[in-house]
Amino acid sequence: MSSHHWGYTQENGPDKWFIEFPEATGTRQSPVDIDTNICKRGSDLKVAPLKWNYVPEHTKSLVNPGYCWRVDVDGNESELTGGPLGENIYKLEQFHCHWGCSDYKGSEHTVDGEAYAGELHLVHWNTTKYASFKEAAAAPDGLAVLGVFLKPGMHHQEFNKITSLLQFVKHKGDRITLPQGCDPGKLLPSTTTYWTYEGSLTTPPCSECVIWLVFKTPIEVSHDQLEAMRDMNCYDVKEECPCNEMNGKVINNFRPPLPLGNRELRECGEH
């Protein structure tokens, strides 16, 4: 279908993206498999602790862009600093999620070959060096993305501020205001050990502009919360359901891991 020039089906999935987005074949692509045997430990690296500050009232709206759910944020007063980001101040732009059709797959990054049920991405841009998100997204240190693995377990109260509203953004293009906001800081795990490496956006155009920080500890969300995500549709309310292998649902919206190549993977934080 024309409105889905890229996606996650056999017809338009990740192995076809390079045709329209040549950067997808680059040497700094994401996600990767995090091989814990080759990780450099952060204690030798003397990195400053990672710090973040978010304003829950500034999480504005929940949207269905056709391939995930996304929360758009007014990033004023939000900041992410420290770790591999150094003195640069990164501001939150949006956060979104990737998931599978079952609890055994769905994350983009894998750890020693194992996948989680989902992966949350908080996308920030470097306001110290660049004037806009667009300008930052074209630079090698322009974006910083926090990755959080989701595993099935306890009901997550903050996450529910999103999943309880997904029924109102069932179709592509649907958007709703978040009535009570959502605190992105409460979606992060309490243990802040993370892996970091230089990579790319995991969706087209796959620009190589991301410093990745993937938390080692997952957060728990309930089975019902995962099911609410799997019930979203990838097509517009005015379109017919595409008869693809996903039955028009937004599922398995993850890009498989790509080679790390000669990039360095580091583990930082509490040990």
C-alpha positions as CSV (number, residue, x, y, z in Angstrom):
1,M,0.0,0.0,0.0
2,S,1.3,3.4,-0.9
3,S,0.9,5.0,2.5
4,H,3.1,2.2,3.9
5,H,6.3,2.6,1.8
6,W,8.3,1.0,4.7
7,G,7.1,-1.2,7.5
8,Y,7.7,-4.6,9.1
9,T,6.0,-7.0,6.7
10,Q,7.7,-9.4,4.3
11,E,7.0,-7.0,1.5
12,N,8.3,-3.8,3.1
13,G,10.3,-4.9,6.1
14,P,13.8,-4.1,7.4
15,D,15.6,-6.1,4.8
16,K,14.1,-3.9,2.0
17,W,14.6,-0.5,3.6
18,F,18.0,0.1,2.0
19,I,16.4,0.4,-1.4
20,E,14.8,3.7,-0.5
21,F,17.1,4.6,2.5
22,P,20.7,3.7,1.5
23,E,22.1,4.7,4.9
24,A,20.5,1.5,6.2
25,T,23.5,-0.4,4.9
26,G,26.0,1.7,6.9
27,T,28.6,0.5,9.4
28,R,27.0,2.2,12.4
29,Q,23.5,0.8,12.3
30,S,21.2,-0.1,15.2
31,P,20.1,-2.2,17.0
32,V,22.9,-4.6,17.9
33,D,23.1,-7.7,20.0
34,I,24.7,-6.7,23.3
35,D,27.4,-9.4,23.8
36,T,28.2,-9.0,27.5
37,N,31.5,-10.9,26.9
38,I,33.0,-8.1,24.8
39,C,31.7,-5.1,26.8
40,K,34.3,-2.8,28.3
41,R,33.5,-2.1,31.9
42,G,32.7,1.5,32.8
43,S,34.8,1.7,35.9
44,D,37.9,2.2,33.9
45,L,36.2,4.9,31.8
46,K,35.7,7.5,34.5
47,V,32.4,8.7,33.0
48,A,30.3,11.2,34.9
49,P,27.0,9.7,36.2
50,L,24.0,10.0,33.8
51,K,21.5,12.6,35.0
52,W,18.0,13.4,33.7
53,N,15.2,15.7,34.6
54,Y,11.8,15.6,32.9
55,V,8.6,17.7,33.3
56,P,5.6,15.3,33.3
57,E,3.2,18.1,32.3
58,H,5.2,18.6,29.1
59,T,4.3,15.2,27.7
60,K,1.7,16.4,25.3
61,S,0.0,13.9,23.0
62,L,-0.2,10.2,22.1
63,V,-0.2,9.4,18.4
64,N,-0.4,6.3,16.2
65,P,2.0,7.0,13.2
66,G,1.1,3.5,11.8
67,Y,4.1,1.6,13.0
68,C,4.2,2.1,16.8
69,W,2.7,4.4,19.5
70,R,4.6,7.7,20.1
71,V,4.3,10.4,22.8
72,D,5.3,13.8,21.6
73,V,6.9,16.0,24.2
74,D,7.6,19.7,24.7
75,G,11.1,19.3,25.8
76,N,11.5,22.6,27.5
77,E,13.2,22.2,30.9
78,S,13.9,18.5,30.2
79,E,17.5,17.5,30.2
80,L,19.8,14.5,29.9
81,T,23.5,14.9,30.6
82,G,26.6,12.9,31.8
83,G,27.9,9.5,30.8
84,P,29.0,9.4,27.2
85,L,27.2,12.7,26.5
86,G,29.7,14.7,28.5
87,E,28.8,18.3,29.1
88,N,26.3,18.4,26.2
89,I,22.6,19.0,27.2
90,Y,20.1,16.7,25.4
91,K,16.4,17.5,25.4
92,L,13.6,15.0,25.2
93,E,11.7,15.2,21.9
94,Q,9.5,12.1,22.0
95,F,9.3,8.5,23.2
96,H,7.9,5.4,21.5
97,C,7.9,1.7,21.8
98,H,8.6,-1.5,19.8
99,W,7.0,-4.9,20.6
100,G,6.4,-8.4,19.3
101,C,3.3,-10.6,18.8
102,S,4.3,-12.7,21.9
103,D,6.2,-12.1,25.1
104,Y,9.3,-13.8,23.7
105,K,10.3,-11.2,21.1
106,G,9.7,-7.5,20.5
107,S,12.8,-5.7,21.7
108,E,15.2,-4.3,19.1
109,H,18.4,-4.7,21.1
110,T,19.1,-8.3,22.3
111,V,21.3,-9.3,25.2
112,D,23.5,-12.3,24.4
113,G,21.1,-13.3,21.8
114,E,18.0,-13.0,24.0
115,A,15.1,-10.7,23.2
116,Y,12.6,-9.0,25.6
117,A,8.9,-8.5,25.0
118,G,9.4,-4.8,24.1
119,E,11.7,-1.9,24.1
120,L,10.9,1.7,25.0
121,H,12.9,4.5,23.3
122,L,13.3,8.0,24.8
123,V,14.7,10.2,22.0
124,H,16.7,13.3,22.9
125,W,18.6,15.8,20.8
126,N,21.7,17.8,21.5
127,T,20.7,21.4,22.2
128,T,24.2,22.5,23.1
129,K,25.5,22.1,19.6
130,Y,22.4,22.2,17.3
131,A,19.5,24.6,16.8
132,S,16.8,22.1,16.0
133,F,15.9,18.4,16.2
134,K,16.3,18.2,12.4
135,E,19.8,19.7,12.4
136,A,20.8,17.3,15.3
137,A,19.5,14.3,13.5
138,A,22.0,14.9,10.7
139,A,25.0,14.9,13.1
140,P,27.0,12.0,14.5
141,D,26.4,13.2,18.1
142,G,23.0,14.8,17.5
143,L,20.7,12.4,19.2
144,A,20.8,10.3,22.4
145,V,18.3,7.5,22.9
146,L,17.6,5.8,26.2
147,G,16.5,2.2,25.6
148,V,14.4,0.4,28.2
149,F,13.5,-3.3,27.9
150,L,10.0,-4.4,28.8
151,K,9.3,-7.7,30.4
152,P,6.0,-9.2,31.4
153,G,5.2,-9.1,35.1
154,M,3.6,-6.6,37.4
155,H,1.2,-3.9,36.2
156,H,3.1,-0.6,35.6
157,Q,1.2,2.4,36.9
158,E,3.0,5.1,34.9
159,F,3.1,3.0,31.7
160,N,-0.7,2.7,32.1
161,K,-1.1,6.4,31.5
162,I,-0.2,5.4,27.9
163,T,-1.6,1.9,27.4
164,S,-5.0,2.8,28.9
165,L,-5.4,5.4,26.1
166,L,-4.3,3.2,23.1
167,Q,-7.9,2.3,22.4
168,F,-8.4,5.9,21.4
169,V,-5.5,5.9,18.9
170,K,-6.4,2.6,17.2
171,H,-5.8,3.8,13.6
172,K,-2.9,5.4,11.8
173,G,-3.0,9.2,12.2
174,D,-5.1,9.1,15.4
175,R,-3.9,11.5,18.1
176,I,-5.1,12.2,21.7
177,T,-4.0,14.6,24.4
178,L,-2.6,13.0,27.5
179,P,-5.0,14.2,30.2
180,Q,-2.6,13.6,33.1
181,G,0.7,13.8,31.4
182,C,3.2,11.0,32.0
183,D,6.5,11.2,33.8
184,P,9.2,9.7,31.5
185,G,11.5,9.4,34.5
186,K,9.1,6.8,36.0
187,L,9.4,4.6,33.0
188,L,13.2,4.1,33.6
189,P,14.5,1.3,35.8
190,S,15.7,2.1,39.3
191,T,19.1,0.5,38.6
192,T,20.9,2.7,36.2
193,T,23.6,0.5,34.8
194,Y,23.5,0.9,31.0
195,W,25.3,-0.2,27.8
196,T,26.4,2.5,25.4
197,Y,27.6,2.5,21.8
198,E,27.4,4.7,18.7
199,G,24.6,3.8,16.4
200,S,21.7,4.9,14.3
201,L,17.9,5.4,14.2
202,T,16.3,2.0,14.0
203,T,13.6,3.2,11.6
204,P,14.1,4.9,8.2
205,P,16.0,6.9,7.3
206,C,18.3,5.0,9.7
207,S,20.5,8.0,10.1
208,E,23.8,7.3,11.9
209,C,23.3,10.1,14.5
210,V,22.5,8.3,17.8
211,I,24.5,7.7,21.0
212,W,22.7,4.7,22.5
213,L,22.2,4.1,26.2
214,V,20.4,0.9,26.8
215,F,19.5,0.1,30.4
216,K,20.6,-3.3,31.7
217,T,17.6,-3.8,34.0
218,P,14.2,-4.1,32.3
219,I,10.9,-2.6,33.7
220,E,7.9,-4.9,34.3
221,V,4.6,-4.3,32.5
222,S,1.6,-6.5,32.7
223,H,0.4,-8.9,30.0
224,D,-2.7,-6.8,29.5
225,Q,-0.5,-3.7,28.9
226,L,1.4,-5.6,26.2
227,E,-1.8,-6.8,24.7
228,A,-3.2,-3.3,24.4
229,M,-0.2,-2.4,22.2
230,R,-0.7,-5.4,20.0
231,D,-4.3,-4.3,19.3
232,M,-3.3,-1.1,17.4
233,N,-3.9,-0.9,13.7
234,C,-1.3,0.1,11.1
235,Y,-3.8,1.6,8.7
236,D,-6.0,4.7,8.5
237,V,-9.6,4.5,9.6
238,K,-10.7,5.3,6.0
239,E,-8.5,2.6,4.5
240,E,-9.3,-1.1,4.2
241,C,-7.4,-3.5,6.4
242,P,-4.3,-4.6,4.4
243,C,-4.4,-8.4,4.2
244,N,-0.8,-8.9,5.3
245,E,0.7,-11.4,7.7
246,M,0.0,-9.0,10.6
247,N,-3.7,-8.7,9.8
248,G,-3.3,-4.9,9.8
249,K,-2.1,-4.9,13.4
250,V,1.0,-3.1,14.7
251,I,3.1,-6.1,15.9
252,N,6.7,-7.2,15.4
253,N,7.6,-3.6,14.8
254,F,11.3,-4.2,15.6
255,R,14.4,-4.2,13.4
256,P,16.6,-7.2,13.9
257,P,20.2,-6.7,15.3
258,L,22.9,-5.7,12.9
259,P,26.7,-6.3,13.1
260,L,28.6,-4.3,15.8
261,G,31.6,-4.3,13.5
262,N,34.6,-2.5,15.0
263,R,32.4,-0.3,17.3
264,E,33.1,-0.2,21.0
265,L,30.4,-1.4,23.4
266,R,30.7,-0.2,27.0
267,E,28.9,-0.9,30.2
268,C,28.6,2.0,32.6
269,G,26.9,2.8,35.9
270,E,26.4,0.9,39.2
271,H,28.4,-2.3,39.6
